[in-house]
Amino acid sequence: MSQPVNLADDVYASLTRLKKQRKNASYSEVIRGLLPKWEAKDGISFKELAERISSRHKGLKPRAEPIDHDLIAYGVSRAHSR
């Protein structure tokens, strides 16, 4: 399954240049070829990065939605109140 992404113009131009260098390569193949270089340079893999991000979010609680007591008292549906 494909996911659309937004890229800055200069990044897109760089990817296009790399794509033209590799004959019959897709943008996905070009990006896939760049990713291991990024992991090796920074010393962290995508799996480790995802684990760090998820560990930061473990202690956070979702924002509580305010209760409108007038809607409850008059029996107004929440779907129509917005």
Phi and psi in radians as a Rosetta constraint file:
Dihedral C 1 N 2 CA 2 C 2 CIRCULARHARMONIC -1.724 0.35
Dihedral N 2 CA 2 C 2 N 3 CIRCULARHARMONIC 2.595 0.35
Dihedral C 2 N 3 CA 3 C 3 CIRCULARHARMONIC -2.180 0.35
Dihedral N 3 CA 3 C 3 N 4 CIRCULARHARMONIC 2.235 0.35
Dihedral C 3 N 4 CA 4 C 4 CIRCULARHARMONIC -1.262 0.35
Dihedral N 4 CA 4 C 4 N 5 CIRCULARHARMONIC 2.542 0.35
Dihedral C 4 N 5 CA 5 C 5 CIRCULARHARMONIC -2.299 0.35
Dihedral N 5 CA 5 C 5 N 6 CIRCULARHARMONIC 2.692 0.35
Dihedral C 5 N 6 CA 6 C 6 CIRCULARHARMONIC -1.775 0.35
Dihedral N 6 CA 6 C 6 N 7 CIRCULARHARMONIC 2.281 0.35
Dihedral C 6 N 7 CA 7 C 7 CIRCULARHARMONIC -2.189 0.35
Dihedral N 7 CA 7 C 7 N 8 CIRCULARHARMONIC 2.591 0.35
Dihedral C 7 N 8 CA 8 C 8 CIRCULARHARMONIC -1.201 0.35
Dihedral N 8 CA 8 C 8 N 9 CIRCULARHARMONIC 2.720 0.35
Dihedral C 8 N 9 CA 9 C 9 CIRCULARHARMONIC -1.040 0.35
Dihedral N 9 CA 9 C 9 N 10 CIRCULARHARMONIC -0.700 0.35
Dihedral C 9 N 10 CA 10 C 10 CIRCULARHARMONIC -1.200 0.35
Dihedral N 10 CA 10 C 10 N 11 CIRCULARHARMONIC -0.597 0.35
Dihedral C 10 N 11 CA 11 C 11 CIRCULARHARMONIC -1.193 0.35
Dihedral N 11 CA 11 C 11 N 12 CIRCULARHARMONIC -0.751 0.35
Dihedral C 11 N 12 CA 12 C 12 CIRCULARHARMONIC -1.086 0.35
Dihedral N 12 CA 12 C 12 N 13 CIRCULARHARMONIC -0.700 0.35
Dihedral C 12 N 13 CA 13 C 13 CIRCULARHARMONIC -1.119 0.35
Dihedral N 13 CA 13 C 13 N 14 CIRCULARHARMONIC -0.691 0.35
Dihedral C 13 N 14 CA 14 C 14 CIRCULARHARMONIC -1.147 0.35
Dihedral N 14 CA 14 C 14 N 15 CIRCULARHARMONIC -0.733 0.35
Dihedral C 14 N 15 CA 15 C 15 CIRCULARHARMONIC -1.131 0.35
Dihedral N 15 CA 15 C 15 N 16 CIRCULARHARMONIC -0.702 0.35
Dihedral C 15 N 16 CA 16 C 16 CIRCULARHARMONIC -1.109 0.35
Dihedral N 16 CA 16 C 16 N 17 CIRCULARHARMONIC -0.699 0.35
Dihedral C 16 N 17 CA 17 C 17 CIRCULARHARMONIC -1.094 0.35
Dihedral N 17 CA 17 C 17 N 18 CIRCULARHARMONIC -0.765 0.35
Dihedral C 17 N 18 CA 18 C 18 CIRCULARHARMONIC -1.146 0.35
Dihedral N 18 CA 18 C 18 N 19 CIRCULARHARMONIC -0.641 0.35
Dihedral C 18 N 19 CA 19 C 19 CIRCULARHARMONIC -1.137 0.35
Dihedral N 19 CA 19 C 19 N 20 CIRCULARHARMONIC -0.681 0.35
Dihedral C 19 N 20 CA 20 C 20 CIRCULARHARMONIC -1.209 0.35
Dihedral N 20 CA 20 C 20 N 21 CIRCULARHARMONIC -0.517 0.35
Dihedral C 20 N 21 CA 21 C 21 CIRCULARHARMONIC -1.180 0.35
Dihedral N 21 CA 21 C 21 N 22 CIRCULARHARMONIC -0.665 0.35
Dihedral C 21 N 22 CA 22 C 22 CIRCULARHARMONIC -1.651 0.35
Dihedral N 22 CA 22 C 22 N 23 CIRCULARHARMONIC 1.896 0.35
Dihedral C 22 N 23 CA 23 C 23 CIRCULARHARMONIC -1.138 0.35
Dihedral N 23 CA 23 C 23 N 24 CIRCULARHARMONIC 2.414 0.35
Dihedral C 23 N 24 CA 24 C 24 CIRCULARHARMONIC 1.031 0.35
Dihedral N 24 CA 24 C 24 N 25 CIRCULARHARMONIC 0.507 0.35
Dihedral C 24 N 25 CA 25 C 25 CIRCULARHARMONIC -1.751 0.35
Dihedral N 25 CA 25 C 25 N 26 CIRCULARHARMONIC 2.554 0.35
Dihedral C 25 N 26 CA 26 C 26 CIRCULARHARMONIC -1.624 0.35
Dihedral N 26 CA 26 C 26 N 27 CIRCULARHARMONIC 2.944 0.35
Dihedral C 26 N 27 CA 27 C 27 CIRCULARHARMONIC -1.091 0.35
Dihedral N 27 CA 27 C 27 N 28 CIRCULARHARMONIC -0.646 0.35
Dihedral C 27 N 28 CA 28 C 28 CIRCULARHARMONIC -1.083 0.35
Dihedral N 28 CA 28 C 28 N 29 CIRCULARHARMONIC -0.731 0.35
Dihedral C 28 N 29 CA 29 C 29 CIRCULARHARMONIC -1.154 0.35
Dihedral N 29 CA 29 C 29 N 30 CIRCULARHARMONIC -0.664 0.35
Dihedral C 29 N 30 CA 30 C 30 CIRCULARHARMONIC -1.134 0.35
Dihedral N 30 CA 30 C 30 N 31 CIRCULARHARMONIC -0.795 0.35
Dihedral C 30 N 31 CA 31 C 31 CIRCULARHARMONIC -1.153 0.35
Dihedral N 31 CA 31 C 31 N 32 CIRCULARHARMONIC -0.731 0.35
Dihedral C 31 N 32 CA 32 C 32 CIRCULARHARMONIC -1.032 0.35
Dihedral N 32 CA 32 C 32 N 33 CIRCULARHARMONIC -0.635 0.35
Dihedral C 32 N 33 CA 33 C 33 CIRCULARHARMONIC -1.220 0.35
Dihedral N 33 CA 33 C 33 N 34 CIRCULARHARMONIC -0.465 0.35
Dihedral C 33 N 34 CA 34 C 34 CIRCULARHARMONIC -1.449 0.35
Dihedral N 34 CA 34 C 34 N 35 CIRCULARHARMONIC -0.491 0.35
Dihedral C 34 N 35 CA 35 C 35 CIRCULARHARMONIC -1.082 0.35
Dihedral N 35 CA 35 C 35 N 36 CIRCULARHARMONIC -0.805 0.35
Dihedral C 35 N 36 CA 36 C 36 CIRCULARHARMONIC -1.070 0.35
Dihedral N 36 CA 36 C 36 N 37 CIRCULARHARMONIC -0.550 0.35
Dihedral C 36 N 37 CA 37 C 37 CIRCULARHARMONIC -1.117 0.35
Dihedral N 37 CA 37 C 37 N 38 CIRCULARHARMONIC -0.696 0.35
Dihedral C 37 N 38 CA 38 C 38 CIRCULARHARMONIC -1.157 0.35
Dihedral N 38 CA 38 C 38 N 39 CIRCULARHARMONIC -0.738 0.35
Dihedral C 38 N 39 CA 39 C 39 CIRCULARHARMONIC -1.098 0.35
Dihedral N 39 CA 39 C 39 N 40 CIRCULARHARMONIC -0.761 0.35
Dihedral C 39 N 40 CA 40 C 40 CIRCULARHARMONIC -1.197 0.35
Dihedral N 40 CA 40 C 40 N 41 CIRCULARHARMONIC -0.625 0.35
Dihedral C 40 N 41 CA 41 C 41 CIRCULARHARMONIC -1.206 0.35
Dihedral N 41 CA 41 C 41 N 42 CIRCULARHARMONIC -0.749 0.35
Dihedral C 41 N 42 CA 42 C 42 CIRCULARHARMONIC -1.538 0.35
Dihedral N 42 CA 42 C 42 N 43 CIRCULARHARMONIC -0.269 0.35
Dihedral C 42 N 43 CA 43 C 43 CIRCULARHARMONIC 1.339 0.35
Dihedral N 43 CA 43 C 43 N 44 CIRCULARHARMONIC 0.281 0.35
Dihedral C 43 N 44 CA 44 C 44 CIRCULARHARMONIC -2.338 0.35
Dihedral N 44 CA 44 C 44 N 45 CIRCULARHARMONIC 2.417 0.35
Dihedral C 44 N 45 CA 45 C 45 CIRCULARHARMONIC -1.619 0.35
Dihedral N 45 CA 45 C 45 N 46 CIRCULARHARMONIC 2.943 0.35
Dihedral C 45 N 46 CA 46 C 46 CIRCULARHARMONIC -1.150 0.35
Dihedral N 46 CA 46 C 46 N 47 CIRCULARHARMONIC -0.579 0.35
Dihedral C 46 N 47 CA 47 C 47 CIRCULARHARMONIC -1.132 0.35
Dihedral N 47 CA 47 C 47 N 48 CIRCULARHARMONIC -0.771 0.35
Dihedral C 47 N 48 CA 48 C 48 CIRCULARHARMONIC -1.122 0.35
Dihedral N 48 CA 48 C 48 N 49 CIRCULARHARMONIC -0.676 0.35
Dihedral C 48 N 49 CA 49 C 49 CIRCULARHARMONIC -1.110 0.35
Dihedral N 49 CA 49 C 49 N 50 CIRCULARHARMONIC -0.758 0.35
Dihedral C 49 N 50 CA 50 C 50 CIRCULARHARMONIC -1.124 0.35
Dihedral N 50 CA 50 C 50 N 51 CIRCULARHARMONIC -0.667 0.35
Dihedral C 50 N 51 CA 51 C 51 CIRCULARHARMONIC -1.145 0.35
Dihedral N 51 CA 51 C 51 N 52 CIRCULARHARMONIC -0.692 0.35
Dihedral C 51 N 52 CA 52 C 52 CIRCULARHARMONIC -1.090 0.35
Dihedral N 52 CA 52 C 52 N 53 CIRCULARHARMONIC -0.769 0.35
Dihedral C 52 N 53 CA 53 C 53 CIRCULARHARMONIC -1.131 0.35
Dihedral N 53 CA 53 C 53 N 54 CIRCULARHARMONIC -0.771 0.35
Dihedral C 53 N 54 CA 54 C 54 CIRCULARHARMONIC -1.182 0.35
Dihedral N 54 CA 54 C 54 N 55 CIRCULARHARMONIC -0.571 0.35
Dihedral C 54 N 55 CA 55 C 55 CIRCULARHARMONIC -1.219 0.35
Dihedral N 55 CA 55 C 55 N 56 CIRCULARHARMONIC -0.524 0.35
Dihedral C 55 N 56 CA 56 C 56 CIRCULARHARMONIC -1.182 0.35
Dihedral N 56 CA 56 C 56 N 57 CIRCULARHARMONIC -0.574 0.35
Dihedral C 56 N 57 CA 57 C 57 CIRCULARHARMONIC -1.533 0.35
Dihedral N 57 CA 57 C 57 N 58 CIRCULARHARMONIC -0.103 0.35
Dihedral C 57 N 58 CA 58 C 58 CIRCULARHARMONIC -1.127 0.35
Dihedral N 58 CA 58 C 58 N 59 CIRCULARHARMONIC -0.707 0.35
Dihedral C 58 N 59 CA 59 C 59 CIRCULARHARMONIC -1.433 0.35
Dihedral N 59 CA 59 C 59 N 60 CIRCULARHARMONIC -0.143 0.35
Dihedral C 59 N 60 CA 60 C 60 CIRCULARHARMONIC -1.456 0.35
Dihedral N 60 CA 60 C 60 N 61 CIRCULARHARMONIC 2.497 0.35
Dihedral C 60 N 61 CA 61 C 61 CIRCULARHARMONIC -1.893 0.35
Dihedral N 61 CA 61 C 61 N 62 CIRCULARHARMONIC 2.536 0.35
Dihedral C 61 N 62 CA 62 C 62 CIRCULARHARMONIC -1.164 0.35
Dihedral N 62 CA 62 C 62 N 63 CIRCULARHARMONIC 2.659 0.35
Dihedral C 62 N 63 CA 63 C 63 CIRCULARHARMONIC -1.166 0.35
Dihedral N 63 CA 63 C 63 N 64 CIRCULARHARMONIC 2.290 0.35
Dihedral C 63 N 64 CA 64 C 64 CIRCULARHARMONIC -1.276 0.35
Dihedral N 64 CA 64 C 64 N 65 CIRCULARHARMONIC 2.380 0.35
Dihedral C 64 N 65 CA 65 C 65 CIRCULARHARMONIC -1.455 0.35
Dihedral N 65 CA 65 C 65 N 66 CIRCULARHARMONIC 2.294 0.35
Dihedral C 65 N 66 CA 66 C 66 CIRCULARHARMONIC -1.158 0.35
Dihedral N 66 CA 66 C 66 N 67 CIRCULARHARMONIC 2.541 0.35
Dihedral C 66 N 67 CA 67 C 67 CIRCULARHARMONIC -1.707 0.35
Dihedral N 67 CA 67 C 67 N 68 CIRCULARHARMONIC 2.219 0.35
Dihedral C 67 N 68 CA 68 C 68 CIRCULARHARMONIC -1.713 0.35
Dihedral N 68 CA 68 C 68 N 69 CIRCULARHARMONIC 1.774 0.35
Dihedral C 68 N 69 CA 69 C 69 CIRCULARHARMONIC -1.189 0.35
Dihedral N 69 CA 69 C 69 N 70 CIRCULARHARMONIC -0.440 0.35
Dihedral C 69 N 70 CA 70 C 70 CIRCULARHARMONIC -1.139 0.35
Dihedral N 70 CA 70 C 70 N 71 CIRCULARHARMONIC -0.682 0.35
Dihedral C 70 N 71 CA 71 C 71 CIRCULARHARMONIC -1.125 0.35
Dihedral N 71 CA 71 C 71 N 72 CIRCULARHARMONIC -0.664 0.35
Dihedral C 71 N 72 CA 72 C 72 CIRCULARHARMONIC -1.191 0.35
Dihedral N 72 CA 72 C 72 N 73 CIRCULARHARMONIC -0.764 0.35
Dihedral C 72 N 73 CA 73 C 73 CIRCULARHARMONIC -1.113 0.35
Dihedral N 73 CA 73 C 73 N 74 CIRCULARHARMONIC -0.645 0.35
Dihedral C 73 N 74 CA 74 C 74 CIRCULARHARMONIC -1.672 0.35
Dihedral N 74 CA 74 C 74 N 75 CIRCULARHARMONIC -0.002 0.35
Dihedral C 74 N 75 CA 75 C 75 CIRCULARHARMONIC 1.230 0.35
Dihedral N 75 CA 75 C 75 N 76 CIRCULARHARMONIC 0.490 0.35
Dihedral C 75 N 76 CA 76 C 76 CIRCULARHARMONIC -1.418 0.35
Dihedral N 76 CA 76 C 76 N 77 CIRCULARHARMONIC 2.370 0.35
Dihedral C 76 N 77 CA 77 C 77 CIRCULARHARMONIC -1.179 0.35
Dihedral N 77 CA 77 C 77 N 78 CIRCULARHARMONIC 2.456 0.35
Dihedral C 77 N 78 CA 78 C 78 CIRCULARHARMONIC -1.203 0.35
Dihedral N 78 CA 78 C 78 N 79 CIRCULARHARMONIC -0.496 0.35
Dihedral C 78 N 79 CA 79 C 79 CIRCULARHARMONIC -1.142 0.35
Dihedral N 79 CA 79 C 79 N 80 CIRCULARHARMONIC -0.541 0.35
Dihedral C 79 N 80 CA 80 C 80 CIRCULARHARMONIC -1.641 0.35
Dihedral N 80 CA 80 C 80 N 81 CIRCULARHARMONIC -0.130 0.35
Dihedral C 80 N 81 CA 81 C 81 CIRCULARHARMONIC -1.457 0.35
Dihedral N 81 CA 81 C 81 N 82 CIRCULARHARMONIC -0.194 0.35
